[in-house]
Amino acid sequence: MQLLRIKVIRGELEAATGLRIGGSKEGMEIGGVDNPVIRNPLTREPYVPGSSIKGKMRSLIEWHLGGEYLVDDKRHPHQCSRIDCRVCRVFGAAAFEKPGQGVRGPTRLIVRDAYLTDASREALNEMNLERGTLYTEIKQEVFIPRLGGDANPRTMERVPAGARFDFEIVYKVYDTGDGGKADERYFDEVVLKALSLLQLDALGGSTSRGYGQVKLHYQVDTVTP
């Protein structure tokens, strides 16, 4: 097995609607937000974890491929012992999968955390001064039980529409005896397809209520080690 080349997807992830990827409620003040977003603990800026992007990409491509790639029990993701499985080859095998699959090689895909662009950081800083918020907006919602009961107000923190994040995805092409043809094909059929599906679906929480629609602006470069 030999590493032939590396494909690098670089660009910006734009929140077309309010984006909410949940963070910890620890240390919240009285009267604070019920559902905070995840933040960089050093800068307090919201960011998009690479694990959230990668997990959504994998879920969408498994639904797209259907059949053996779908698992009804969400606690047990797709797993198999086939060396030619496109999902496991690209995204990695489950931690509890049986060993002995060296021919498949290492996980091809790396999805890095996405941080605010300089322009979005500046714009959100101006919004901070006007609204007294920290890079985000607070959305008031009311939950009303269908079978009756009292209304339950709640506050949702989210990154406002229009904010952009720098993102980077790395994909490694290996020669497993075929000159890298399979990995090249899976880049188009799995990685690029998953990114297309992501823009048709949504990212983060509360997506059925309109949150999390994203637009991706990117280009692909190829690097030879």
N, C-alpha and C positions, 0 to 999 in steps of 0.2 A: 504494500500500500504506500502511496506517495501523495503528498500534498502538491497539487498542480498549480492552483491559483485561488485567489480570494476575491469574492465579489462583495463590494461595499455599497450599501444603500444609504445615502445621506440625504437629509432633507428636513422639512418642517411638518409637524403634526399640528393642525389647526382645529381648535374646538369650534365646530359649527354651531353647536348649542352648548349650554352649560355642562361642564364636565365634572363629575364627582367620583373620585377614587378614594375610598374611605381610609381614614387614619385612626390613631388611637384617641380614646376619650380621656386618657389619664391626664391629670393635671388641669382639667377644664375648670374654669371659674363658675361660681354660681351665676345663673342667668346667661351662661354661654351657649354655644351652638350644640344642638342635640347630636348632629351627625357631621363631624369635621372631616376635612380632606387630609390626605397624607402630605406631609411637608418635610423638607430638608431640615433636620434638627439644628443645623448650624446657621443657615440663612433664613429659616422660616418660610422659604418660598415653596409653593406647591410644585410637585413634579409628577411625571408619569413613570411608574416603575416598569422596567423592561419585562419583568415577570407578568405584569398585567397585559402588556401588548402581546407577548409570546403566548400566554395562556389562551387569550381570545383568538389569536390566529390559529392555534392548534384545534380549539373547539370548533371553529367555523369550518376548517378544512375537513375535519372528521365528519361533520354533518353533511358537507358537500359530497364527500366520497361515499358516505352511507355504508350499508352492508356490514362487513366485519369490523369496520372502524368505529361503529357506534356501540356504546355501552350504556345500558339503561341506568345502572347504578353509578351515580356521579362520584361515589367514594372510590371507585375502581376504574381508572382511565384505561383506554385501549392499551393492550399489551400483546405481544406476539413473539415468536421465536424465529420469524423469517428474516433472513439477511437482506431481502429486497423490499421490505416494508417501507414505503415512502414516508409515512408519518413518523415512525420511530427513527428512521435514518436521519430525517431533517431535524426533528424536535427533540430527539433523545428517547431512550427507553425508560419505562417506569422503574423506580428504585427497587421494587421487589421482583423485578423480572429475573429469570434464571440467567446465570452467566454463560460464557462459552460462545459469544457472538462476535468474536474479534474481527471477522471478515467485514461486518457491517461498519466497523470503525467508530471513531468519535462522533459526537453530535455535530451536525454541520452548522447549525444556526446559533448565533449569539445576538441577543437583542439588548441593547444598552438602555439604561435609564434616560429619560428625556427631560431636559431642563428648559426653563423659559428662555426664549430668545432675548437678546438685548433690547430690541424694540418693544416687546411685550412687557418686559420687566419695567421699562421706563413708563409705559402707558399705565400699567397697573399701579405703579408708585404714585402717579398723579391721581388715580382713582382713590388710592388710600387716603390722600389728603382731603378729598372731597367727601368721602363716605365714612371715613374712620375705620375701614376694614383693612385687612392685611393680604393684599393680592387676590382677594376673592370677593364673591357676592353672597349675601344671605337670602335664601328664598324661604318664604313662609308657606307652609302647607298645612292642610287640615285633613286628618284621616277620620272618616265617618263609617262606622260598621254598617254593613249592608242590612243586617237583621235588626237594626235599631241600636240605640245607645248614644252616649254623649260623644260629641265631636272631640277629637284629640289633636290639638295643634302641635306642630313640630317645626323645627328650623333646620334647613338643609344648607350646608356650605358647599359651594361649587366654584370652579374656575369659570369666569364669564365667557360667553361666546366671543370669538375673535382672538382669543389668546393663542399664541403659538409656542411650540416647544421644538427645540433641536433634537432630532432623533437619528440614530445610527444602527443599522443592522449589518452584521457580518456573516457571510456564508462561505464555507470552505468547500472547495471542489477537490475530491480525492480520486486517484486512479486505483480502482479495486480490480483491475484486470481488463477494464473496458475503455481505458483512455479518458476516464472522467465523464463518459457520455450519460450515465445514469444520473449523476449529481447535477449535471447541466440541465437535464430534462426536468428533474425535480425542482430546480430553482424556478423554472417557469410554471410548472404544473402545481406546485405546492406553495412556495414562498410568495411569488407575485400574485397568484390566485388568492391566497389568504389575505393579502393586503387589499386586493380589490373587494373581497367580501367584507372586510372590516369597514370599508367606507359605505357599504350598503347596509350594515348592521349598526352597532354602536359599541362604545367602550365605557367601562366603569359600571357604576350602580344606577338604579332607577331608570334604565334605558327605555322601559315600556311607557314611561311618562315623559319621554322626550329628551331626557338627558343623554349626553355622550355621543352625539353624532360628530364624526370627525372627517376632516379632509386631509389627504396626504399629498405633499408636494415634494418630489424626490427625483434623484437621478442615480444611476447605477454605474459604478466604476469597477474595473477589474485590475487587480494587482497581482503580479507574479513574484513569488518569494525569491 
